[in-house]
């Protein structure tokens, strides 16, 4: 159960409790009067298809060494971020306050409204389109989504979407390996029981 105090703290600070804080410089203020009303699920792996190293954090913090891998030369000058990364083992790293505008969605549109960065929260899963995600990732994503939905009631299940859905033709993540049905079951699980509702 998410406490009223926890909800108030999240709305006030934008910081999730009990997670690693790794501040990224790649963010800005949301536009004046912008609501927080969308949750976007992404995936990322650096190098592509490889997991477990520090490269994602380095990328989001503009520290990626372009000489470390040929692929890094192609992205070294790109400045992006997400609010949160969920690693394969379920570790959660937060890069940007949920109150601020992370640079995760790019050119995008949801329900006729463009520039989704303005009103969304972006969560990256360490993964790839065609590699199954882990149980720990689904559980952590569901737990974070429940907190976000409690803090910003404008976000309901119809406003949790994939990057591919807001940038079709340009992005493919979280890909066919992401089990939306199972994620929704985790989202509806009884808090703290470990059982699915």
C-alpha positions as CSV (number, residue, x, y, z in Angstrom):
1,X,0.0,0.0,0.0
2,X,1.3,3.4,-0.9
3,X,1.1,5.8,2.0
4,X,-0.3,9.3,1.7
5,X,3.0,10.6,3.0
6,X,4.8,8.7,0.3
7,X,2.5,10.1,-2.4
8,X,2.9,13.6,-1.0
9,X,6.7,13.3,-1.0
10,X,6.8,12.0,-4.6
11,X,4.7,14.9,-5.8
12,X,6.8,17.4,-3.9
13,X,10.3,16.1,-4.7
14,X,9.9,13.9,-7.8
15,X,12.3,11.5,-6.2
16,X,11.5,7.8,-5.8
17,X,12.5,6.4,-2.4
18,X,15.0,3.6,-2.0
19,X,16.6,3.9,-5.4
20,X,20.0,4.9,-6.7
21,X,20.2,8.6,-7.6
22,X,22.5,9.3,-10.5
23,X,21.7,12.8,-11.7
24,X,21.8,13.5,-15.4
25,X,22.4,17.0,-16.8
26,X,20.1,16.1,-19.7
27,X,16.8,17.6,-18.5
28,X,14.9,20.8,-18.3
29,X,11.8,22.3,-16.8
30,X,8.4,21.2,-18.0
31,X,6.5,23.9,-19.8
32,X,4.4,26.2,-17.6
33,X,1.2,24.5,-16.6
34,X,2.2,21.1,-18.1
35,X,0.5,18.2,-16.4
36,X,2.1,14.8,-15.8
37,X,-0.3,12.5,-17.5
38,X,1.6,9.8,-19.4
39,X,4.0,7.0,-18.6
40,X,6.3,5.8,-21.4
41,X,8.1,2.4,-21.4
42,X,11.4,2.1,-23.3
43,X,14.3,-0.2,-23.6
44,X,18.0,0.4,-23.9
45,X,21.2,-1.7,-23.9
46,X,24.7,-0.5,-24.5
47,X,26.4,-1.9,-26.5
48,X,23.2,-3.2,-28.2
49,X,22.2,-6.5,-26.8
50,X,24.7,-6.5,-24.0
51,X,23.8,-6.0,-20.4
52,X,25.3,-5.2,-17.0
53,X,28.0,-2.6,-17.6
54,X,28.1,1.1,-16.7
55,X,27.5,2.3,-20.2
56,X,23.8,3.3,-19.9
57,X,24.6,5.5,-16.9
58,X,27.6,7.0,-18.7
59,X,25.4,7.7,-21.8
60,X,22.7,9.4,-19.8
61,X,25.3,11.5,-17.9
62,X,27.4,12.4,-21.0
63,X,30.4,10.3,-20.0
64,X,30.3,7.6,-22.6
65,X,33.7,6.9,-24.1
66,X,33.3,6.8,-27.9
67,X,36.5,4.8,-28.2
68,X,35.2,2.0,-26.0
69,X,33.0,0.4,-28.7
70,X,32.4,1.2,-32.4
71,X,28.7,1.8,-31.8
72,X,29.5,4.4,-29.2
73,X,31.1,6.6,-31.9
74,X,27.6,7.0,-33.5
75,X,25.9,8.2,-30.3
76,X,28.6,9.9,-28.3
77,X,27.3,13.4,-29.2
78,X,23.7,12.6,-28.4
79,X,22.3,14.1,-25.2
80,X,19.4,12.0,-23.8
81,X,18.1,10.8,-20.5
82,X,15.2,9.0,-18.9
83,X,13.6,9.5,-15.5
84,X,14.4,6.0,-14.4
85,X,16.3,2.9,-15.5
86,X,15.4,-0.6,-14.3
87,X,18.3,-3.0,-14.7
88,X,18.0,-6.7,-15.5
89,X,18.3,-7.7,-11.8
90,X,15.7,-5.1,-10.8
91,X,18.0,-2.4,-9.6
92,X,16.4,1.0,-10.1
93,X,18.4,4.1,-11.0
94,X,16.8,7.5,-11.2
95,X,18.4,10.1,-13.4
96,X,15.9,13.0,-13.5
97,X,13.3,14.2,-11.0
98,X,9.8,13.1,-12.1
99,X,8.9,16.8,-11.8
100,X,11.3,17.7,-14.5
101,X,11.4,17.1,-18.3
102,X,13.7,14.2,-19.2
103,X,14.8,13.9,-22.8
104,X,13.5,10.4,-23.5
105,X,10.7,10.5,-26.1
106,X,12.0,12.8,-28.9
107,X,9.5,13.7,-31.6
108,X,6.4,12.0,-30.4
109,X,2.6,12.2,-30.2
110,X,0.0,10.6,-27.8
111,X,-3.7,11.1,-28.2
112,X,-3.2,14.0,-30.6
113,X,-0.8,15.8,-28.3
114,X,2.7,16.3,-29.5
115,X,6.1,16.5,-27.7
116,X,5.4,13.8,-25.1
117,X,8.5,14.8,-23.1
118,X,6.5,17.8,-21.9
119,X,3.9,15.7,-20.0
120,X,5.3,12.2,-19.6
121,X,7.5,10.1,-17.4
122,X,10.0,7.9,-19.2
123,X,11.1,4.6,-17.8
124,X,13.9,2.6,-19.5
125,X,14.2,-1.2,-19.1
126,X,17.7,-2.6,-19.6
127,X,16.8,-4.8,-22.6
128,X,16.3,-5.3,-26.3
129,X,13.1,-5.6,-28.4
130,X,13.5,-9.4,-28.9
131,X,15.0,-10.5,-25.6
132,X,12.6,-11.4,-22.8
133,X,12.5,-9.0,-19.9
134,X,13.1,-10.4,-16.4
135,X,10.6,-11.0,-13.6
136,X,12.4,-8.5,-11.5
137,X,12.0,-5.8,-14.1
138,X,8.2,-6.4,-14.5
139,X,7.8,-6.3,-10.7
140,X,9.8,-3.1,-10.3
141,X,8.1,-1.4,-13.3
142,X,4.7,-2.3,-11.8
143,X,5.7,-1.0,-8.4
144,X,7.0,2.3,-9.8
145,X,3.9,2.7,-12.0
146,X,1.6,2.2,-9.0
147,X,3.5,5.0,-7.2
148,X,3.3,7.3,-10.2
149,X,-0.4,6.6,-10.7
150,X,-1.1,7.3,-7.1
151,X,0.8,10.6,-7.2
152,X,-0.5,11.7,-10.6
153,X,-4.0,10.3,-11.0
154,X,-4.2,11.6,-14.5
155,X,-2.2,8.5,-15.4
156,X,-4.3,5.4,-15.6
157,X,-3.7,2.2,-17.4
158,X,-4.8,3.7,-20.7
159,X,-2.0,6.2,-20.4
160,X,0.8,3.8,-20.0
161,X,2.4,3.2,-23.4
162,X,5.4,2.1,-25.3
163,X,7.9,4.3,-27.0
164,X,6.9,2.7,-30.3
165,X,3.3,3.8,-29.8
166,X,4.2,7.5,-29.5
167,X,6.9,7.4,-32.2
168,X,5.7,4.8,-34.7
169,X,8.0,4.1,-37.6
170,X,10.9,5.8,-35.7
171,X,11.1,3.7,-32.5
172,X,10.3,0.0,-31.9
173,X,10.9,-0.3,-28.1
174,X,10.0,-1.9,-25.8
175,X,9.4,-4.4,-28.6
176,X,7.6,-7.7,-29.0
177,X,9.5,-9.2,-26.1
178,X,7.6,-7.0,-23.7
179,X,4.6,-8.8,-22.3
180,X,2.0,-6.1,-21.8
181,X,-0.5,-8.6,-20.4
182,X,1.8,-9.9,-17.8
183,X,2.9,-6.4,-16.9
184,X,-0.8,-5.4,-16.4
185,X,-1.2,-8.5,-14.1
186,X,1.8,-7.3,-12.1
187,X,0.4,-3.8,-11.9
188,X,-2.9,-5.2,-10.5
189,X,-1.1,-7.5,-8.0
190,X,-2.1,-7.2,-4.4
191,X,0.4,-4.9,-2.7
192,X,3.0,-6.8,-0.7
193,X,1.4,-10.2,-1.1
194,X,3.5,-11.5,-4.0
195,X,0.3,-12.9,-5.4
196,X,-1.4,-11.7,-8.5
197,X,-4.8,-10.3,-8.0
